[in-house]
Amino acid sequence: MKIAVLGTGLIGSQVISDLTAAGHDATGHSRATGVDLLTGDGLDDALRGAEVVVNVTNSPTFDDASLDFFRTSVTNLLAAAQAAGVGHIVTLSIVGVDQVPDMAYYRAKTLQEDLVKAGPIPYSIVRATQFMEFVAPTMDWTTDGDVVRLPATPIQPISSAEVAATVAEVAAGPPLRGTRNIAGPDVFTLDELARITLEATGDHRHVVTDSTAGLFALVKGDVLTAPEGAHLTGTHYRDWLRSH
């Protein structure tokens, strides 16, 4: 099966590897390869002959500009995919994304989902919980000196490898015409997760629980954890830390 993967970063590169290992003709596309979703440049060539398109691109910002990014990029992608005769579009999104209306980036990702659902291409949406790889950067965003300030937001971290494997599996199958939710096996509060990370890595910063700190302060309740019926993966965060 010929599959075009848009986005060649953390997830996209692993999706390409997984699909290739399974015998598919998977090719990665990004601005570095001459494909620009915002202008449409290179899209026609990238999608020519593709049976499936996987979209794991992301907005460069988390503010209101992300709304324009997803509105424009999805509109261009759907038009090019329809013209190319693509039969299935797979989009990576976030568990609970439509439950955080105060966060501009989550509103933008919800818009992305809505545009795909309303579009002309049979679709699949994979919603994942927060990536384990993003815990350290999240801590860095709210670090001041040797203090990390984070709210006690419940999250259920998942490894990027397991996200990529699910995206690849969905891409190789028939369109879901719906959403698959995936999550890691364990729930932590974000401040607790930071303490675990600092201890495991020998980092001498310390965590202060602050309900106003960072983007996750806008999240209410446990909406970012696995909903009923979600698939739980097998990698535990402490094990992942030891292996990385």
GUFI-608898 format. One line per field, with one value per residue: x, y, z negated of N, C-alpha, C, O in turn; residue number from 1; residue in one letter. Coordinates in steps of 0.1 Angstrom, whole numbers. Example, Ala and Ser with C-alpha at 12.3 -4.5 7.8 and 13.67 -1.06 7.14 Angstrom:
n_xx <- c(132 128);
n_yy <- c(-57 -22);
n_zz <- c(-78 -71);
ca_xx <- c(123 137);
ca_yy <- c(-45 -11);
ca_zz <- c(-78 -71);
c_xx <- c(132 129);
c_yy <- c(-33 0);
c_zz <- c(-78 -79);
o_xx <- c(142 134);
o_yy <- c(-33 11);
o_zz <- c(-85 -80);
i <- c(1 2);
aa <- c(a s);
This chain:
n_xx <- c(8 5 15 14 31 27 47 76 87 91 69 61 85 88 64 67 88 76 55 70 84 64 59 48 47 59 62 78 70 76 82 109 113 101 74 46 21 7 9 3 22 40 22 6 23 33 12 5 -7 -10 -26 -34 -33 -13 -15 5 15 22 12 34 32 15 -5 -32 -26 -24 -49 -54 -34 -42 -67 -60 -41 -54 -76 -62 -49 -71 -83 -63 -59 -84 -84 -63 -73 -72 -80 -82 -77 -56 -55 -36 -45 -55 -63 -92 -92 -113 -123 -112 -117 -106 -80 -61 -47 -57 -84 -78 -68 -92 -107 -93 -99 -127 -129 -117 -136 -158 -150 -143 -130 -128 -121 -98 -93 -68 -66 -43 -29 -8 26 53 78 74 74 97 103 80 84 106 95 82 101 120 149 160 135 106 75 43 10 -14 -24 -42 -27 -20 6 20 41 59 66 46 24 30 30 3 -9 3 -8 -36 -35 -29 -52 -88 -107 -117 -138 -143 -131 -102 -91 -61 -39 -14 -5 -7 -19 -9 -5 5 25 34 45 66 82 90 104 126 139 146 164 184 183 185 166 135 101 73 39 16 -13 -17 3 17 6 -11 -25 -49 -65 -93 -102 -101 -99 -79 -72 -75 -105 -136 -134 -110 -78 -53 -19 13 37 52 57 80 96 101 116 139 149 156);
n_yy <- c(-12 22 49 82 101 129 150 145 142 134 115 110 100 75 63 60 42 20 13 8 -14 -32 -37 -18 9 36 70 99 134 168 203 204 187 200 202 221 227 250 267 250 242 216 196 182 166 151 136 121 91 80 59 62 89 101 123 139 164 195 225 254 270 275 292 315 316 290 282 293 280 252 254 263 244 219 224 227 202 184 191 186 159 148 155 138 114 100 75 74 92 97 111 125 132 145 130 140 165 182 191 212 241 266 266 277 262 236 241 246 221 207 220 211 183 185 196 175 155 165 166 154 130 96 89 85 91 93 96 104 103 124 126 106 116 143 152 162 186 200 205 221 244 257 262 280 291 269 258 241 247 234 223 202 184 157 132 108 93 83 63 76 57 38 53 59 33 26 45 37 12 18 33 13 -1 -3 27 42 59 73 77 65 60 62 54 56 31 41 66 98 127 158 173 153 135 150 151 124 122 140 128 103 110 123 150 182 201 212 205 226 226 242 257 275 274 273 258 236 244 253 231 213 190 155 152 147 122 86 79 60 28 32 22 8 10 -7 2 14 45 48 26 34 57 46 32 52);
n_zz <- c(0 8 -11 -22 -44 -63 -79 -96 -121 -156 -158 -132 -119 -131 -125 -97 -97 -109 -92 -68 -77 -78 -52 -36 -12 -23 -25 -37 -42 -44 -52 -48 -27 -7 -8 -17 -38 -44 -22 -2 15 33 24 43 57 36 28 50 63 38 15 -10 -34 -61 -86 -106 -112 -129 -146 -147 -169 -201 -205 -196 -169 -161 -154 -129 -116 -116 -103 -77 -69 -70 -53 -28 -26 -25 -1 18 13 21 48 56 53 29 5 -22 -52 -79 -111 -137 -170 -203 -234 -250 -239 -231 -254 -267 -266 -272 -263 -236 -217 -220 -212 -186 -177 -180 -161 -138 -139 -135 -109 -94 -99 -86 -60 -26 -25 -35 -69 -98 -132 -155 -189 -213 -246 -267 -255 -267 -262 -263 -289 -301 -286 -292 -319 -318 -306 -327 -346 -370 -379 -402 -406 -397 -386 -386 -379 -396 -376 -363 -343 -317 -307 -276 -255 -227 -208 -210 -203 -176 -166 -168 -151 -126 -124 -122 -98 -80 -79 -72 -69 -100 -103 -125 -159 -176 -208 -227 -254 -280 -306 -332 -356 -366 -386 -372 -386 -403 -385 -375 -398 -400 -377 -380 -403 -392 -372 -385 -387 -403 -407 -422 -428 -428 -436 -417 -409 -389 -370 -338 -306 -313 -334 -326 -323 -334 -359 -351 -323 -305 -307 -300 -283 -287 -272 -259 -244 -263 -265 -270 -282 -310 -328 -345 -338 -311 -316 -327 -305 -289);
ca_xx <- c(0 13 11 21 31 30 53 86 94 91 59 61 96 85 53 73 96 67 48 80 87 52 58 41 55 56 71 77 69 76 88 123 113 94 59 42 7 1 8 0 34 45 12 1 34 35 0 2 -7 -11 -39 -36 -25 -12 -12 11 21 18 14 46 29 3 -14 -43 -22 -26 -62 -52 -25 -49 -77 -54 -34 -64 -83 -53 -47 -83 -85 -53 -62 -96 -79 -54 -81 -68 -92 -82 -68 -54 -51 -33 -50 -52 -74 -98 -89 -125 -128 -103 -120 -98 -67 -62 -41 -67 -94 -73 -68 -106 -111 -87 -108 -140 -127 -115 -148 -167 -144 -148 -122 -130 -111 -96 -86 -62 -63 -34 -27 5 37 63 89 71 74 109 101 69 90 115 87 78 113 126 161 159 121 97 61 34 -3 -17 -33 -40 -24 -18 16 22 54 57 67 33 15 34 26 -11 -11 6 -18 -48 -33 -29 -65 -99 -110 -125 -149 -144 -119 -96 -84 -50 -33 -5 -12 -7 -23 -2 -7 17 36 40 53 78 91 95 114 138 145 152 175 194 181 184 155 125 88 63 26 11 -24 -17 15 18 -6 -20 -33 -62 -72 -101 -105 -92 -103 -68 -69 -82 -120 -141 -132 -97 -68 -42 -6 20 49 51 66 92 104 105 127 151 154 160);
ca_yy <- c(0 35 58 94 106 143 152 135 144 124 105 107 91 62 58 56 30 9 10 2 -28 -40 -40 -8 20 48 81 111 147 180 215 201 179 208 202 231 226 263 273 239 238 202 186 174 156 142 127 114 77 76 54 67 100 102 137 141 177 203 240 258 277 270 304 317 314 276 280 295 269 240 257 264 232 208 227 224 188 177 194 179 144 145 156 127 101 93 69 73 101 94 123 123 142 144 126 151 178 191 194 222 253 278 265 280 251 225 246 245 207 203 224 201 171 188 198 162 147 171 166 144 118 87 93 79 100 86 105 99 111 131 117 106 124 157 155 170 200 207 209 233 256 263 263 293 287 254 255 237 250 226 220 187 180 142 128 93 94 72 64 79 45 31 61 57 19 26 53 29 1 24 36 1 -8 5 39 40 68 76 80 56 67 54 60 47 23 47 80 106 142 164 176 140 130 158 147 111 124 146 118 93 116 130 165 188 210 207 208 233 225 256 255 285 273 266 255 226 250 255 219 211 176 144 151 143 107 77 77 46 22 35 11 11 4 -15 8 22 57 46 17 42 65 38 28 64);
ca_zz <- c(0 9 -21 -23 -58 -64 -92 -98 -134 -166 -155 -117 -115 -136 -117 -84 -99 -112 -79 -59 -82 -75 -38 -28 -5 -31 -22 -45 -35 -53 -46 -44 -14 3 -10 -27 -40 -45 -9 7 24 32 20 54 60 24 27 62 62 24 12 -24 -39 -75 -90 -120 -113 -141 -146 -153 -181 -209 -208 -187 -156 -158 -148 -114 -110 -113 -94 -64 -65 -67 -40 -17 -25 -20 13 25 12 30 62 59 52 17 0 -37 -58 -93 -118 -151 -179 -217 -242 -258 -233 -230 -268 -273 -257 -275 -257 -222 -210 -220 -203 -172 -174 -179 -147 -129 -139 -129 -95 -88 -99 -76 -47 -16 -25 -47 -79 -111 -141 -167 -200 -223 -258 -266 -252 -278 -257 -265 -303 -304 -281 -300 -332 -314 -304 -340 -355 -373 -387 -406 -410 -387 -390 -378 -385 -398 -365 -360 -329 -316 -297 -266 -248 -213 -200 -210 -195 -162 -162 -166 -139 -115 -123 -117 -84 -71 -79 -66 -77 -112 -103 -139 -167 -185 -220 -233 -266 -288 -316 -346 -358 -375 -385 -365 -395 -408 -374 -375 -409 -396 -366 -386 -411 -383 -364 -393 -386 -416 -408 -430 -422 -437 -430 -414 -400 -378 -362 -325 -298 -319 -344 -320 -322 -345 -361 -345 -309 -296 -309 -291 -284 -287 -259 -253 -245 -272 -261 -281 -287 -322 -327 -352 -329 -300 -321 -329 -292 -281);
c_xx <- c(9 7 20 20 36 34 63 94 93 81 61 73 94 74 58 81 87 60 58 83 76 50 52 51 52 66 68 78 69 81 102 124 105 79 55 27 0 0 3 11 38 34 8 11 35 24 -3 4 -9 -25 -44 -27 -25 -8 -8 18 15 20 27 44 17 -7 -25 -39 -23 -39 -61 -44 -33 -60 -71 -48 -44 -72 -75 -51 -59 -85 -75 -55 -74 -92 -70 -61 -77 -81 -92 -73 -68 -49 -48 -38 -47 -64 -79 -97 -101 -131 -120 -105 -112 -84 -68 -57 -51 -79 -90 -73 -83 -111 -105 -95 -121 -139 -125 -128 -158 -162 -148 -140 -125 -118 -110 -89 -81 -59 -54 -33 -13 16 47 75 87 72 85 107 90 75 99 107 84 89 118 137 160 145 113 83 51 21 -5 -27 -31 -37 -20 -7 17 35 51 58 53 23 17 29 11 -15 -8 -4 -31 -47 -33 -42 -76 -102 -120 -138 -153 -131 -115 -88 -73 -44 -23 -12 -14 -12 -14 -7 6 28 42 49 66 88 97 106 127 146 153 164 186 194 178 174 144 111 79 49 20 -1 -25 -6 13 5 -16 -28 -48 -71 -80 -104 -96 -95 -92 -64 -78 -97 -123 -139 -118 -88 -57 -30 1 32 46 61 80 101 109 117 140 157 159 170);
c_yy <- c(12 45 70 99 120 146 142 137 132 112 101 98 77 55 52 43 18 4 3 -12 -37 -43 -29 2 33 58 93 124 158 192 213 194 187 208 211 231 239 270 263 235 224 192 177 162 146 132 119 99 71 70 59 79 100 116 138 155 185 218 244 266 271 281 304 314 300 274 282 285 257 242 257 251 221 211 224 209 181 179 186 164 140 145 144 114 93 87 68 83 98 107 120 135 139 140 139 165 188 194 205 235 265 278 267 268 239 229 244 230 202 208 215 189 174 190 184 154 152 170 154 131 109 88 84 89 91 97 98 108 117 122 118 115 139 161 165 184 207 212 222 245 264 264 277 290 272 250 252 239 243 224 205 182 165 140 114 91 81 74 68 67 38 40 59 43 19 34 45 18 6 27 24 -6 1 17 36 48 72 78 68 63 57 61 50 40 30 62 86 120 147 167 164 135 137 154 133 113 130 136 108 97 123 145 171 199 204 213 215 231 239 254 265 284 266 264 246 232 253 243 216 196 167 142 146 128 99 76 62 40 24 23 16 3 -1 -9 17 33 54 36 25 51 58 34 40 73);
c_zz <- c(0 -1 -22 -38 -58 -78 -95 -111 -143 -162 -141 -113 -120 -128 -103 -86 -102 -100 -69 -64 -79 -60 -30 -22 -12 -29 -31 -38 -46 -45 -41 -31 -4 2 -21 -27 -40 -31 1 16 22 28 31 57 48 24 39 60 48 22 -2 -27 -54 -78 -104 -121 -125 -139 -153 -166 -188 -212 -197 -173 -151 -151 -133 -108 -106 -103 -79 -60 -62 -55 -28 -15 -20 -5 22 25 21 44 66 58 40 10 -15 -42 -73 -100 -132 -159 -193 -225 -250 -251 -232 -244 -275 -265 -260 -269 -242 -213 -209 -212 -189 -168 -172 -165 -137 -128 -132 -114 -88 -88 -89 -62 -38 -17 -37 -57 -91 -119 -152 -177 -210 -235 -257 -264 -264 -274 -260 -280 -306 -298 -288 -313 -329 -312 -316 -350 -357 -383 -390 -410 -397 -392 -381 -386 -387 -388 -363 -345 -329 -305 -289 -259 -233 -204 -199 -202 -180 -157 -159 -153 -126 -113 -117 -102 -75 -71 -72 -75 -89 -111 -117 -146 -176 -196 -225 -244 -272 -299 -330 -346 -369 -375 -379 -374 -401 -397 -373 -386 -406 -386 -372 -395 -402 -375 -372 -392 -399 -417 -417 -425 -433 -429 -429 -404 -389 -368 -349 -318 -305 -330 -339 -319 -335 -347 -354 -331 -300 -299 -301 -293 -284 -272 -252 -254 -253 -267 -273 -287 -299 -322 -334 -344 -317 -304 -322 -315 -284 -289);
o_xx <- c(19 -5 32 9 47 26 60 106 94 85 61 71 98 74 54 79 89 58 54 84 78 40 49 63 43 78 57 86 62 84 106 134 102 73 59 20 -12 -10 -2 9 40 37 7 7 36 26 -12 14 -9 -35 -56 -16 -36 3 -16 27 5 29 31 54 9 -16 -28 -47 -24 -40 -66 -46 -33 -63 -77 -51 -42 -74 -80 -51 -58 -89 -79 -53 -73 -96 -71 -55 -78 -91 -102 -61 -79 -39 -55 -35 -39 -75 -71 -100 -99 -141 -121 -96 -111 -77 -74 -64 -52 -85 -99 -76 -85 -118 -112 -98 -125 -148 -130 -131 -166 -170 -156 -144 -126 -106 -119 -80 -88 -52 -57 -35 -6 17 49 81 96 70 83 110 91 71 99 112 82 86 120 135 161 143 113 79 51 21 3 -37 -20 -45 -17 -11 16 38 41 51 50 13 8 24 6 -24 -16 -8 -37 -56 -38 -44 -72 -99 -129 -148 -165 -121 -123 -79 -76 -43 -24 -24 -22 -8 -13 -13 17 40 54 60 77 100 109 116 138 158 164 173 195 204 170 172 144 111 78 48 18 2 -34 -5 9 -6 -28 -37 -57 -82 -74 -108 -84 -95 -94 -54 -88 -102 -115 -142 -115 -89 -51 -30 -3 36 39 72 90 114 121 126 150 170 166 174);
o_yy <- c(13 48 69 100 124 145 130 134 121 101 89 88 68 43 41 34 7 -8 -7 -21 -49 -49 -31 3 40 56 97 125 156 191 218 194 182 213 210 235 241 277 266 226 219 180 165 151 134 121 110 94 59 77 60 79 99 120 137 156 181 222 237 268 263 279 294 311 296 264 275 281 252 233 250 246 213 202 218 204 172 170 181 157 130 136 139 103 81 94 63 84 97 112 113 146 130 145 146 175 200 200 207 240 274 288 259 265 233 220 240 227 193 200 212 184 166 185 182 148 145 174 146 121 114 89 76 96 83 106 87 120 115 112 128 121 147 173 175 194 219 223 231 256 276 265 284 287 264 239 260 232 245 223 197 176 161 145 108 88 70 85 63 67 33 34 57 42 12 30 45 15 0 25 26 -15 11 17 29 44 73 81 61 71 45 73 38 43 25 69 80 124 141 165 164 130 131 153 131 106 125 136 104 90 128 152 166 205 192 223 211 235 246 251 263 292 255 267 248 225 255 244 218 189 170 130 142 124 104 74 54 47 19 14 26 -9 0 -14 27 32 58 39 23 52 63 34 39 83);
o_zz <- c(-7 0 -23 -43 -55 -87 -95 -112 -138 -162 -138 -106 -113 -126 -99 -78 -96 -97 -63 -55 -78 -56 -18 -27 -8 -30 -32 -29 -56 -33 -31 -24 7 12 -32 -18 -37 -29 12 24 10 29 29 58 50 19 39 57 46 26 -5 -22 -60 -73 -113 -130 -131 -131 -162 -174 -182 -220 -190 -164 -139 -143 -125 -97 -95 -95 -70 -49 -52 -47 -19 -4 -12 2 32 35 27 52 77 61 39 10 -21 -38 -80 -95 -139 -156 -196 -222 -256 -258 -232 -245 -287 -258 -251 -269 -235 -203 -199 -206 -180 -157 -164 -158 -127 -117 -123 -107 -77 -78 -83 -53 -43 -9 -48 -52 -94 -114 -159 -175 -215 -234 -246 -271 -270 -283 -260 -283 -313 -306 -290 -317 -336 -316 -316 -362 -348 -395 -380 -416 -388 -402 -369 -398 -382 -392 -360 -337 -339 -293 -294 -256 -228 -194 -188 -196 -172 -146 -150 -146 -117 -102 -109 -94 -64 -63 -66 -87 -87 -116 -121 -139 -182 -193 -227 -244 -270 -301 -338 -337 -379 -365 -380 -371 -403 -400 -370 -384 -409 -387 -368 -394 -405 -372 -366 -395 -407 -428 -419 -419 -444 -418 -439 -393 -380 -359 -348 -323 -304 -335 -347 -315 -346 -337 -352 -326 -289 -293 -295 -305 -281 -263 -242 -262 -251 -266 -284 -297 -297 -318 -328 -344 -313 -296 -318 -314 -274 -284);
i <- c(1 2 3 4 5 6 7 8 9 10 11 12 13 14 15 16 17 18 19 20 21 22 23 24 25 26 27 28 29 30 31 32 33 34 35 36 37 38 39 40 41 42 43 44 45 46 47 48 49 50 51 52 53 54 55 56 57 58 59 60 61 62 63 64 65 66 67 68 69 70 71 72 73 74 75 76 77 78 79 80 81 82 83 84 85 86 87 88 89 90 91 92 93 94 95 96 97 98 99 100 101 102 103 104 105 106 107 108 109 110 111 112 113 114 115 116 117 118 119 120 121 122 123 124 125 126 127 128 129 130 131 132 133 134 135 136 137 138 139 140 141 142 143 144 145 146 147 148 149 150 151 152 153 154 155 156 157 158 159 160 161 162 163 164 165 166 167 168 169 170 171 172 173 174 175 176 177 178 179 180 181 182 183 184 185 186 187 188 189 190 191 192 193 194 195 196 197 198 199 200 201 202 203 204 205 206 207 208 209 210 211 212 213 214 215 216 217 218 219 220 221 222 223 224 225 226 227 228 229 230 231 232 233 234 235 236 237 238 239 240 241 242 243 244);
aa <- c(m k i a v l g t g l i g s q v i s d l t a a g h d a t g h s r a t g v d l l t g d g l d d a l r g a e v v v n v t n s p t f d d a s l d f f r t s v t n l l a a a q a a g v g h i v t l s i v g v d q v p d m a y y r a k t l q e d l v k a g p i p y s i v r a t q f m e f v a p t m d w t t d g d v v r l p a t p i q p i s s a e v a a t v a e v a a g p p l r g t r n i a g p d v f t l d e l a r i t l e a t g d h r h v v t d s t a g l f a l v k g d v l t a p e g a h l t g t h y r d w l r s h);
